């Protein structure tokens, strides 16, 4: 039976860092952005309905992203709900940003976890005869993210890395800023 490690002994234990990203590649990518700040890339996805609210979204050469609804929303709960996938995209984008900023600042990270929750309702039943709602009344009404980050820097530096990554997160800014969206028959 192993004994619990005392806090003082834990502090002396070697810290394992997260697998680092390519700093030279990051700096080259940043230089391209400075040289052409108006550059845009078009991302594409192809979503196919699988029945009973389950969908498969094909993105590039990757396995399809499966999305479903929980039973209380008439799905089979075989995968995250669409709104949960949106939270996952936010968490992933913020994590990418934190890692990029830490790499830029030469701060090795040993732990990065994001806890994301959002308040949402669907009384309009997707527009299929539910409550009469305005677009601004639907979707997430509040989203909260807690970031647990550890690395080789003082707490103030780690907290500043998180704040900086949040300001520059494409997905966080898609939540915050109105974007042009068109949906039309094919």
Secondary structure, 3 states (H helix, E strand, C coil): CCCCCCHHHHHHCCCCCCCCCCHHHHHHHHHHHHHCCCCCCCCCCEEEEEECCEEEEECCCCCCEEECCCHHHCCCCCCCCHHHHHHHHHHHHHHHHHHHHHHHCCCCEEEEEEEEEEECCCCCHHHCCCCCCCHHHCCCCEEEEEEEEEECCCHHHHHHHHHHHHHCCHHHHHHHCCCCCCCCCC
